[in-house]
Amino acid sequence: MMRAMELRQPGERLVFVERALPMPQGFDLLIEVAACGVCRTDLHVVDGDIHAQLPIVPGHEIVGRVAVVGPGASDFRIGDRVGVPWLAWTCGECSYCRSGQENLCDRPAFTGFSRDGGYASHVLADSRYCLRIPDRYSDVEAAPLLCAGLIGYRALKLAGDGSKIGFYGFGAAAHLLAQVAGFQGRDVFAFTRAGDDETQQFARSLGCRWAGGSAELPPEQLDAAIIFAPVGELVPLALKAVRKGGRVVCAGIHMSDIPSFPYRDLWEERSILSVANLTREDGREFMKLAARTPLRSQTRTYRLADANEALSALRDGMVEGAAVLLP
């Protein structure tokens, strides 16, 4: 039998369930979950901000070990450690898939959204979308890499090669990407809730050059800004902080409405971009980067049965770094 925390209706608490173990078919692997990160996207699913296929087992920052190999899954063996990210399957046939933009596939499947995820003791995952994880990270340390790291990495790529970059919202993704950007030789400016001295100190401890409130202007103009917090009001603030030709990248799957702002704040070739999902190539690139970058993954662990408490802590801004479930 497998154990899982299941969402049946948006806005309701997850329910503990027991099910028969599913057997892998085709390219699938049956994976025994060792750790699963609690992502803000999970919170959007549970709160009904985005509409998942219900009932669903959330969770898409999964680290585990292969228990059973499907007949078509030739890349992994029993006992291998694997990572299961948000992108679960793509059609391979639409114009986006054929042009190398599988993150925009017309008929995708996503882990913990349209396919059961990792808030469980076991999970089925398509081996073609699983990732190998650098040995230097423990299971708990590796879990946030599977989305906070991966989607953050895609956002960082879209932000361009500028040397001065700002992160609005300093949670699971930003605390990892600040270290990546520092490793790349960039100056990182961290923006938090006003008066959040503890998080600002945490940002400085990870090498950020400056940390302050979201409404503050940084001491220097930024080449780019990435908005991790799901707060539309941050977009006009970030536009004011970037230089001419600068980029503002919205990295979340959901954001509150962006208020109107004067055209002059966008003028001079500033731009606003959004990030959608990831490609398998993003995943492979980031894992290679993580293998040579000593990332400090700040985590707080919870039992699988306490998934509702972990989600509440994330919702209330009480998690420094990332929350991780241990089945």
N, C-alpha and C positions, 0 to 999 in steps of 0.2 A: 504494500500500500504506500501511497505518497500522501504527504500533508501539504496543504496550501491555504493561503488567505485569499478569498475570492470576493470581488466586487459584484454585487447584484443590481444595485441601483445607484445612480449618482447622488452624492451627498450623504450616503449611508456608510456606516462602519463596515470594514471588511469582515467577512465571516470565515471562521476556521472550518475547513472541509477535509475529508479523507476520500481518496479515489484509488481505483485500481491503477497500477503502474501502466502507462501507455507504452506500447512497443513501437520502435522506430520503423518507418517504411521509407523506401527510396533513399534520398540523401540524408535523412535525419539521423541525429544522435540522441540517445537518451543520456542525459547528463545528471549526475548527482550534484546538487547545488552545495557549494561550500560557503558562499557569501553572495549577497545581492545588495547593491547600493539602492538607496532611496532617493530618487531623483525628483526634481520639481515637476517634471512631466508627469510622473506618477500622481502627484498632487493635483495637477490639472485634470487627469483622468478621473480620479476619485471625486473631485469637486464638481465635475460635469462641465468644466470650461472647454474641454474637447471631448468628443463623443466617441467612446470606444465601443467595440462589439461586446455586448454584455450577455451573460456573465463573463468576467475576465479575471484572470490572475495577473495583477500588475507586476512590474519589475523588468528592467532591461539593462541592468548593469550587473551581469551574472558571471560569476567565476565558479567553475566546477570541474568535475572529472568525468570522463566518458565511462558510462556503465555498460551500454549496449550500442553497437554500431549497426546502422541500417545497411541493407544490401548494396546501396549505391555510394555509400560514404567511404571513400578510399583514402582520404587525407589524414584520418585520425585513427588511433587504436585505443582499445580499452585501457583506462588508467591515465590517458593524456589529460593534462590540464588545458582547459579551453575558456575563452571568453565569449559571451553571447551579447551582442550589442542591440541597439534599437532596430536597425534595419534587418528584417527577418527573411525577406524574399522580394525579388523583383521579377517582372515578366520576361525581360530580355528581348522583347519584341517591339515595344513602343519607340517613338522617335527619340525619347530621352535616353532610354537604355542603349539604343544603338549609337548614340552620340557621346557616350561616356558620362552621362548625367543620370545615372540610375537612382540617385537621391531624389529625383523628380519623377520617377516612374509613375505611369498612369494607373497601374493596378498593383500597388505594393502591399506587403504585409509587414507589420511592425510588432516587435516583441512586447508583450504586456499591453497591447492595444487591440490588435486584431488576431493575435496568437498568444496563448497563455505564456506568462513570463515567469520570473524567478522568485516571487514571493512564495516559495514552495521548497520541498525537499528534493524534487526532481523536475526537469523541464525537457521538452523536446525542442531541438533546434536543427535547422538546416546546416549541415556541415560546411557548405560552400560560403556561408556568411559568418561562420565562427572565426575567431582570431586566436592566435597563439600569444601568450602573455610572457613578458620578460621574467626570467627566473628571479631577478633581484627583488621582486615585490611579493609580499605575502598575499594570501587570498583576500584578506580584508583591505590591504593597501591597494590591491589591483582593482577592486570593484568599481570605485569612482572613475577609473580610467576609461571604462566602457561607455560612458556617455558624457559626464562632466568633462573628461579629458578629450574624448573624440569630437564631440560637437564644439567644444571650446577650441580645439585645434582647427577645425574647419572655419570657424569664425575668425581665428587668428590669420589664417591664410587669406581670407577675403578682406581682412583689414589692410593687407599690403605689407610692404617692407619698411615702413616708417620706423624711426628710432624712438619716438615718444608715443606711447599708447596708453589710453585710459580704460579702466574697467569699472563700469557702473554696476554695483551689486557685487559684494565680495564673499561669495559662498563657495559651493563645491567646485564649480568650473573655474572661477577666477583664481582661487587659491592654488590650483594646479597650473593654470596658464600663466600666472604671474611668474612662476618658476621657469617655465619654458621660455617665456619672453626674456627673462633675465639671462638664461643660458645662451640665448641668441644675441646677447649684448644690447638689448633694448632697455629704455627707461620706462618703468611702469608707474602709473598714477592711479591710485585706488580711491574710488568714491563709494561711500557707505551712507547709511541713514545718519542724519544730523545728530551729533552728540554721541555716536557709537564709538567711544574711545577704545573699547576692548577690541572690536573688529579692526579699527584703524591700526592699533598696535600690532595685531596679528599680521596685517598686511605688511607693515614695516619689517616684521621679523622674517618675512619671506623674501625680502629684498626690494620691496617697492620703494621708489625714490620719494614719494609723497603720498599722504593719505589724508582725506578730508571728507566733508559732507557733500552730498550729491548736488546741492544748490551752489556750491562754491566753484569759482573758476580756479583751475590749476595755476601754479606759478609760471608756467610756460604754455604756449599753444601746443596742442596735440596734433600728431600726424593722423591719428585715427582713434576712435573710441568704440569699445564693444559694450553693449548693454545686455547684461545677464539677468537683471531684475525684470520681472514682467510688468513694468510700470511705464505706460506710454508717455507720462509727463517728463520722463528723462530724455526723450528724443530731442526736444527743443533745447534743453540744457546742454546736451552733448554737442549739438550743432554750434553752440556759442563757444565751446571749448576747443573745437578743432580749427586748424589753420585753413587758408584758402586751398582748395583741392582736397581737403581732408575727407575721410569716410567715417560714417557712423553705422556700425553693424549691429543689428538686432538679432540676438542669438537664441531667443526662446521660441518655443512652438506656439505660445500664447502670450498676448500682451494686452493690457487695458488700452482703451482708445487713445490715440495720439492727439493732443489738443492742437488747435490752430496756432500758427506762428507766422511772423512776418517773412515775406519772401527774402528779404535782405539777409536773414540768417542762413538761408540755403544757397544764396547767390555766391559767385566766385568759385563755381564748380565743386562745391561740397556735395556729397551724395549720401543717401540713406539706402542701406542694403538689408536684406533679411537672409537668415540661414535656414535651410530646410534639410533636415535629416543628414545623412552622410553616405559616402560611397565606400565600397570595400577597400578601394585604394587609399582613402583617407585613413581607414583603420590600420592597414599595413604600415603606412608611413608613420602614423603616430606611435605605434608599438615599437618601431625601430628607433624613433626619437626617444621614447621613454626608456629604452634599453640602455641608452648612453647618457641620459639625463637623470641625475639622482633626485627624483621628485619626492618631496615629503608630503605624503598623503595624510592629512589630518582627518581622523575618523572618530565616530562615536557609534558603538555597536548596540544592537537590540536583538532580543530573541525574535524568531519568526512570529510567535504568538503575540508579540508586542508591536506588530506593524502599525496598528492604528495610533499608538503612542508616538512612534517615530514620525509618522505623517503629521501629527499634531504639532510636534516640536519643530518640524520644518516649516509648517504653516505659520507658526508664531515667531519664527526667526530665532529659535533657541539652539540651532545646531551650528557650531563653528566648524567649518570644513564640510564633511559629508557624513550622513547617517548610513549605516550598513546593517542589514539583517543577517543573522546567523541561524540557519535552520537546524 
